[in-house]
Amino acid sequence: DIGIVAAEGASLAALQCQVEGNDAGGILATDPDTRAQLVGDTLSGNGAIGLIAVHGASVDVQGTRIRATHPTEDDRVGRGVEVDDGAELIAADCTIEENSEVGVYAGQGGRIRLEDSAILDTRPLEDETAGWGLAAESGSIVEVSGCTVQGNHEYGFSASGAGTRVSLVDTEVLDTDGTTSGTLGFGGIARTGAELTVVESRFAGNRGAGLVGGIDVDIHGEIALGDLLRRAHELADGRHQAVSEPHADPDG
């Protein structure tokens, strides 16, 4: 079951609500003209997706915590937020933490604006894959401003697909961990035709490169990598360029 569903042009206002323990998702907003406003809510321990907006719905979220979404037996995802199929989400002062697979996902023309929020500690799946902070693909548009993306796995953020646009402004991408085999751990990756803009943002403490871009990707902006900006050699397959960063040696 889904905790709350807004559909067919409905208007939903959820103020300081607790939406917890629903097997198929916390809150779903679907269909054009459907509007949902969440203020001061907690969505915790739901299955599959904590908050999902699809099919042209619009959602405004303020001061809300979305946490510990877990995969179900039938669905490998345990995403904190998903915005798909032309839906739009604007979120401010939110914490999205300890979800599974992806913290925030935008696909199929979805649009997300995320301000002064945190995406933290996204967990890998049982097979130790994924655990990404933010994923944008399939022509989605994501704007991130004044945010912290920290303690995620494999990628702090990923942008992929022609028409996909991601911008990071005044944002920190920190402490991304790698796989159990010691690979990945990139602060961010842009590939397969995506466009990435990074302005006055900081990448530090990521296990792998701070930022990796495919040869068919447009990356522009101003990037601060801790106290050092160093553009590294191309990766071994010759298809990507990397921006490296200093990080502490765990052996001292």
Disulfide bonds with the S-S distance in Angstrom:
none
